[in-house]
């Protein structure tokens, strides 16, 4: 749930650092901090640029490469016995 590279911000890292900086936060405060970060769109743009996702009429779909990666990630989650996101 955490990325090793310091130039990337994982949602988990963002949540922990925001709570550490601001103290107690409500769920809506946490959601606002994540949305304000903009890393979701950065990651989506990266996926578009590398060809894992494509946009058609304002909707995003996986390319064949994206499907392979998603299948591999699902397999890894299954092998490790972890639920989604864990």
C-alpha positions as CSV (number, residue, x, y, z in Angstrom):
1,X,0.0,0.0,0.0
2,X,3.1,2.2,0.1
3,X,5.3,3.1,-2.8
4,X,9.1,2.8,-2.3
5,X,10.0,5.6,-4.7
6,X,10.0,9.0,-2.9
7,X,8.8,10.9,-6.0
8,X,5.5,9.0,-6.0
9,X,2.7,9.5,-3.4
10,X,0.5,6.6,-2.5
11,X,-3.0,7.2,-1.2
12,X,-1.9,5.5,2.1
13,X,1.1,7.7,2.4
14,X,-0.9,10.9,1.7
15,X,-3.6,9.9,4.3
16,X,-1.0,9.2,7.0
17,X,1.0,12.3,6.4
18,X,-2.1,14.5,6.3
19,X,-3.4,13.1,9.6
20,X,0.1,13.5,11.1
21,X,0.3,17.2,10.0
22,X,-3.3,18.2,10.8
23,X,-4.3,15.9,13.6
24,X,-7.8,14.4,13.8
25,X,-9.6,14.4,10.4
26,X,-13.1,13.4,9.3
27,X,-13.6,11.1,6.4
28,X,-14.6,14.0,4.3
29,X,-11.4,15.9,5.3
30,X,-9.4,12.9,4.2
31,X,-11.2,12.6,0.9
32,X,-10.7,16.3,0.2
33,X,-7.0,16.0,0.9
34,X,-6.7,13.1,-1.6
35,X,-8.7,14.8,-4.3
36,X,-6.8,18.1,-3.8
37,X,-3.5,16.2,-4.3
38,X,-4.2,15.5,-7.9
39,X,-2.2,12.2,-8.0
40,X,-5.2,10.3,-9.3
41,X,-5.2,12.3,-12.5
42,X,-1.4,12.1,-12.7
43,X,-1.5,8.3,-12.5
44,X,-4.3,8.2,-15.0
45,X,-2.3,10.4,-17.4
46,X,0.7,8.1,-16.9
47,X,-1.5,5.0,-17.7
48,X,-2.7,6.8,-20.9
49,X,0.8,7.8,-21.9
50,X,2.2,4.3,-21.5
51,X,-0.7,2.7,-23.3
52,X,-2.3,0.7,-20.5
53,X,-5.5,2.7,-20.7
54,X,-7.2,4.6,-23.5
55,X,-10.0,7.1,-23.5
56,X,-13.0,6.7,-25.8
57,X,-15.8,9.3,-25.7
58,X,-14.8,10.4,-22.2
59,X,-14.6,6.8,-20.8
60,X,-11.5,4.9,-19.9
61,X,-10.9,1.3,-20.9
62,X,-7.9,-1.1,-20.6
63,X,-5.8,-1.8,-23.6
64,X,-4.5,-5.3,-24.1
65,X,-1.4,-4.4,-22.2
66,X,-3.5,-2.9,-19.3
67,X,-5.6,-6.2,-19.3
68,X,-2.4,-8.2,-18.9
69,X,-1.1,-6.0,-16.0
70,X,-4.5,-6.1,-14.3
71,X,-4.7,-9.9,-14.6
72,X,-1.2,-10.2,-13.1
73,X,-2.0,-7.9,-10.3
74,X,-5.2,-9.9,-9.5
75,X,-3.1,-13.1,-9.6
76,X,-0.6,-11.6,-7.2
77,X,-3.3,-10.5,-4.8
78,X,-4.8,-14.0,-4.9
79,X,-1.5,-15.8,-4.3
80,X,-0.7,-13.5,-1.4
81,X,-4.1,-14.0,0.1
82,X,-4.8,-10.2,0.3
83,X,-7.9,-8.4,-0.5
84,X,-8.1,-5.5,-3.0
85,X,-5.8,-2.7,-1.9
86,X,-3.9,-4.7,0.6
